[in-house]
Amino acid sequence: MKAIALALACAAASALVAGCSHAPTNKDDGVFTYLLDRQSEWKENKVDALPPLPQSNDLISFDVSRNTPLQFAVDAKSVSVGSDGVVRYTVVVTSPSGAHNVNYEGIRCDTYEWRQYAALNADHNGWDNTVANDWQRIENGELNAYQATLYQDYFCASKMPTGKAKTIVDNMRMHRTASSLIR
């Protein structure tokens, strides 16, 4: 009986020492994280096909700044909302002299980032995907920061797309910005 009690006491002591001897980690296990704030393994949807080049009757203009001479428009037919939370669209930027920049881009709502997938080629008859870039932070203070306007006014709310592509396009057509929808 004494041998069994001694064995149990030794086992309990060993377990206590083993529990105290684990290596510390840099992770703060005491920090609470909301479910929606947890970082998961995000994977971007592959962009296999680019949309057709925009037609002028499909363009929806939007305001960026009163201080810029440029005009901005989104091709309504190109707007899509991916299962990865990225709103993809074609933007047309027009200078006062009539020159156009046409880009196919995406805005990632959960991280406030944008990227370019393609731009109008030099012959103005197709896409050039060699200009694609990686995700980068959206700049707010830029005079021509149209990505910030699209993110804040039409595409995203609470780090998520504001709805399906049709909802986004309808809001843009009616000039219903996120701030005008809050009552």
C-alpha positions as a Markdown table, in Angstrom:
| # | Residue | x | y | z |
|---|---|---|---|---|
| 1 | Met | 0.0 | 0.0 | 0.0 |
| 2 | Lys | 2.9 | 2.3 | 0.9 |
| 3 | Ala | 4.5 | 1.5 | -2.5 |
| 4 | Ile | 1.3 | 2.5 | -4.4 |
| 5 | Ala | 1.0 | 5.8 | -2.5 |
| 6 | Leu | 4.7 | 6.6 | -3.1 |
| 7 | Ala | 4.3 | 5.8 | -6.8 |
| 8 | Leu | 1.2 | 8.1 | -7.1 |
| 9 | Ala | 3.0 | 10.9 | -5.2 |
| 10 | Cys | 6.0 | 10.6 | -7.6 |
| 11 | Ala | 3.7 | 10.6 | -10.6 |
| 12 | Ala | 1.9 | 13.7 | -9.4 |
| 13 | Ala | 5.2 | 15.5 | -8.7 |
| 14 | Ser | 6.5 | 14.5 | -12.1 |
| 15 | Ala | 3.4 | 15.9 | -13.8 |
| 16 | Leu | 3.7 | 19.1 | -11.8 |
| 17 | Val | 7.3 | 19.6 | -12.8 |
| 18 | Ala | 6.6 | 18.7 | -16.4 |
| 19 | Gly | 3.8 | 21.3 | -16.6 |
| 20 | Cys | 6.1 | 24.1 | -15.3 |
| 21 | Ser | 9.0 | 23.2 | -17.6 |
| 22 | His | 7.5 | 24.0 | -21.0 |
| 23 | Ala | 9.3 | 26.6 | -23.1 |
| 24 | Pro | 7.7 | 30.0 | -23.1 |
| 25 | Thr | 6.4 | 31.4 | -26.3 |
| 26 | Asn | 6.2 | 34.9 | -27.7 |
| 27 | Lys | 2.5 | 34.6 | -28.2 |
| 28 | Asp | 0.3 | 36.3 | -25.6 |
| 29 | Asp | -2.2 | 33.7 | -24.9 |
| 30 | Gly | -4.1 | 36.1 | -22.7 |
| 31 | Val | -5.1 | 38.4 | -25.5 |
| 32 | Phe | -8.7 | 38.1 | -26.6 |
| 33 | Thr | -9.4 | 38.1 | -30.3 |
| 34 | Tyr | -12.8 | 38.6 | -31.9 |
| 35 | Leu | -13.8 | 35.9 | -34.3 |
| 36 | Leu | -14.0 | 38.4 | -37.2 |
| 37 | Asp | -10.6 | 39.8 | -36.4 |
| 38 | Arg | -8.8 | 36.5 | -36.6 |
| 39 | Gln | -6.3 | 36.3 | -39.4 |
| 40 | Ser | -7.0 | 33.2 | -41.5 |
| 41 | Glu | -5.1 | 31.9 | -44.4 |
| 42 | Trp | -6.5 | 34.2 | -47.1 |
| 43 | Lys | -6.2 | 33.0 | -50.7 |
| 44 | Glu | -6.9 | 35.3 | -53.6 |
| 45 | Asn | -9.2 | 33.9 | -56.4 |
| 46 | Lys | -7.3 | 33.4 | -59.6 |
| 47 | Val | -8.1 | 35.9 | -62.3 |
| 48 | Asp | -8.2 | 33.7 | -65.4 |
| 49 | Ala | -10.1 | 36.0 | -67.8 |
| 50 | Leu | -10.1 | 39.7 | -68.1 |
| 51 | Pro | -13.3 | 41.6 | -68.8 |
| 52 | Pro | -14.0 | 43.0 | -72.3 |
| 53 | Leu | -12.8 | 46.6 | -72.8 |
| 54 | Pro | -15.3 | 49.1 | -71.5 |
| 55 | Gln | -17.9 | 50.8 | -73.7 |
| 56 | Ser | -18.7 | 54.4 | -73.1 |
| 57 | Asn | -22.4 | 53.7 | -72.5 |
| 58 | Asp | -21.5 | 51.3 | -69.6 |
| 59 | Leu | -19.4 | 53.9 | -67.7 |
| 60 | Ile | -20.6 | 55.3 | -64.4 |
| 61 | Ser | -18.8 | 58.5 | -63.3 |
| 62 | Phe | -17.9 | 59.2 | -59.7 |
| 63 | Asp | -16.4 | 62.1 | -57.9 |
| 64 | Val | -13.0 | 61.9 | -56.3 |
| 65 | Ser | -11.9 | 65.5 | -55.5 |
| 66 | Arg | -13.0 | 68.9 | -56.5 |
| 67 | Asn | -9.3 | 69.8 | -56.9 |
| 68 | Thr | -8.5 | 67.3 | -59.7 |
| 69 | Pro | -9.1 | 68.1 | -63.3 |
| 70 | Leu | -9.4 | 64.3 | -64.1 |
| 71 | Gln | -12.7 | 62.5 | -64.6 |
| 72 | Phe | -13.2 | 59.0 | -63.2 |
| 73 | Ala | -15.6 | 56.3 | -64.2 |
| 74 | Val | -16.2 | 52.6 | -63.5 |
| 75 | Asp | -17.3 | 50.1 | -66.2 |
| 76 | Ala | -20.6 | 48.7 | -64.8 |
| 77 | Lys | -20.2 | 45.4 | -66.7 |
| 78 | Ser | -16.8 | 44.8 | -65.2 |
| 79 | Val | -17.7 | 45.0 | -61.5 |
| 80 | Ser | -17.6 | 41.7 | -59.7 |
| 81 | Val | -17.4 | 40.6 | -56.1 |
| 82 | Gly | -15.2 | 37.5 | -55.5 |
| 83 | Ser | -15.6 | 34.9 | -52.8 |
| 84 | Asp | -12.2 | 36.1 | -51.6 |
| 85 | Gly | -13.7 | 39.5 | -50.6 |
| 86 | Val | -12.1 | 41.4 | -53.5 |
| 87 | Val | -14.2 | 43.8 | -55.6 |
| 88 | Arg | -12.8 | 43.8 | -59.1 |
| 89 | Tyr | -13.6 | 46.5 | -61.7 |
| 90 | Thr | -12.4 | 48.5 | -64.7 |
| 91 | Val | -11.7 | 52.1 | -64.1 |
| 92 | Val | -11.4 | 54.8 | -66.8 |
| 93 | Val | -9.5 | 58.0 | -65.9 |
| 94 | Thr | -9.9 | 60.8 | -68.4 |
| 95 | Ser | -7.7 | 63.9 | -68.6 |
| 96 | Pro | -9.1 | 67.3 | -69.7 |
| 97 | Ser | -7.4 | 66.8 | -73.1 |
| 98 | Gly | -9.3 | 63.5 | -73.6 |
| 99 | Ala | -6.5 | 61.0 | -72.9 |
| 100 | His | -7.7 | 57.8 | -71.2 |
| 101 | Asn | -6.1 | 55.5 | -68.7 |
| 102 | Val | -8.0 | 52.2 | -68.5 |
| 103 | Asn | -7.1 | 49.7 | -65.7 |
| 104 | Tyr | -8.5 | 46.5 | -64.5 |
| 105 | Glu | -8.1 | 46.5 | -60.7 |
| 106 | Gly | -9.2 | 44.9 | -57.4 |
| 107 | Ile | -9.9 | 46.3 | -54.0 |
| 108 | Arg | -9.5 | 44.0 | -51.0 |
| 109 | Cys | -12.0 | 45.2 | -48.4 |
| 110 | Asp | -10.6 | 43.4 | -45.3 |
| 111 | Thr | -7.1 | 45.0 | -45.6 |
| 112 | Tyr | -7.7 | 48.4 | -47.3 |
| 113 | Glu | -5.5 | 47.4 | -50.2 |
| 114 | Trp | -5.7 | 47.5 | -54.0 |
| 115 | Arg | -3.9 | 46.0 | -56.9 |
| 116 | Gln | -3.8 | 46.3 | -60.7 |
| 117 | Tyr | -4.3 | 43.2 | -62.9 |
| 118 | Ala | -4.0 | 44.8 | -66.3 |
| 119 | Ala | -4.1 | 48.1 | -68.2 |
| 120 | Leu | -5.1 | 49.1 | -71.8 |
| 121 | Asn | -2.3 | 48.2 | -74.1 |
| 122 | Ala | -0.4 | 50.7 | -76.3 |
| 123 | Asp | -2.5 | 49.9 | -79.3 |
| 124 | His | -5.7 | 50.5 | -77.4 |
| 125 | Asn | -7.2 | 47.3 | -78.5 |
| 126 | Gly | -6.7 | 44.9 | -75.6 |
| 127 | Trp | -5.2 | 44.3 | -72.1 |
| 128 | Asp | -1.6 | 44.4 | -71.1 |
| 129 | Asn | -1.2 | 42.2 | -68.0 |
| 130 | Thr | 2.6 | 42.9 | -67.7 |
| 131 | Val | 1.7 | 46.0 | -65.6 |
| 132 | Ala | 0.1 | 43.9 | -62.9 |
| 133 | Asn | 1.3 | 44.7 | -59.4 |
| 134 | Asp | 1.1 | 43.2 | -55.9 |
| 135 | Trp | -1.3 | 44.3 | -53.2 |
| 136 | Gln | -0.5 | 47.8 | -51.8 |
| 137 | Arg | -2.1 | 50.0 | -49.2 |
| 138 | Ile | -4.7 | 52.5 | -50.5 |
| 139 | Glu | -3.5 | 56.1 | -50.2 |
| 140 | Asn | -6.1 | 58.5 | -48.8 |
| 141 | Gly | -4.4 | 61.9 | -49.2 |
| 142 | Glu | -3.6 | 61.7 | -52.9 |
| 143 | Leu | -5.3 | 64.2 | -55.1 |
| 144 | Asn | -6.4 | 61.4 | -57.5 |
| 145 | Ala | -6.9 | 58.7 | -54.9 |
| 146 | Tyr | -9.9 | 57.1 | -56.6 |
| 147 | Gln | -9.3 | 53.7 | -54.9 |
| 148 | Ala | -10.0 | 55.4 | -51.5 |
| 149 | Thr | -13.2 | 56.9 | -52.9 |
| 150 | Leu | -14.4 | 53.6 | -54.3 |
| 151 | Tyr | -13.5 | 51.7 | -51.1 |
| 152 | Gln | -15.1 | 54.2 | -48.8 |
| 153 | Asp | -18.1 | 55.3 | -50.8 |
| 154 | Tyr | -19.2 | 52.3 | -52.8 |
| 155 | Phe | -17.3 | 49.0 | -52.5 |
| 156 | Cys | -16.7 | 48.3 | -48.9 |
| 157 | Ala | -18.2 | 48.7 | -45.4 |
| 158 | Ser | -17.0 | 47.1 | -42.1 |
| 159 | Lys | -14.1 | 45.4 | -44.0 |
| 160 | Met | -16.5 | 43.6 | -46.3 |
| 161 | Pro | -18.0 | 44.2 | -49.8 |
| 162 | Thr | -21.2 | 46.3 | -49.5 |
| 163 | Gly | -23.1 | 43.7 | -51.4 |
| 164 | Lys | -23.2 | 41.8 | -54.7 |
| 165 | Ala | -22.0 | 43.5 | -57.9 |
| 166 | Lys | -25.5 | 44.5 | -58.9 |
| 167 | Thr | -26.0 | 46.4 | -55.5 |
| 168 | Ile | -22.7 | 48.2 | -55.9 |
| 169 | Val | -23.5 | 49.2 | -59.5 |
| 170 | Asp | -27.0 | 50.3 | -58.6 |
| 171 | Asn | -25.6 | 52.5 | -55.7 |
| 172 | Met | -23.0 | 54.0 | -58.1 |
| 173 | Arg | -25.7 | 54.8 | -60.7 |
| 174 | Met | -27.9 | 56.5 | -58.1 |
| 175 | His | -24.8 | 58.2 | -56.5 |
| 176 | Arg | -25.8 | 56.5 | -53.1 |
| 177 | Thr | -22.5 | 56.7 | -51.2 |
| 178 | Ala | -22.0 | 54.8 | -47.9 |
| 179 | Ser | -22.4 | 58.0 | -45.9 |
| 180 | Ser | -25.7 | 58.8 | -47.7 |
| 181 | Leu | -27.0 | 55.4 | -46.7 |
| 182 | Ile | -26.5 | 56.0 | -43.0 |
| 183 | Arg | -29.5 | 57.4 | -41.3 |
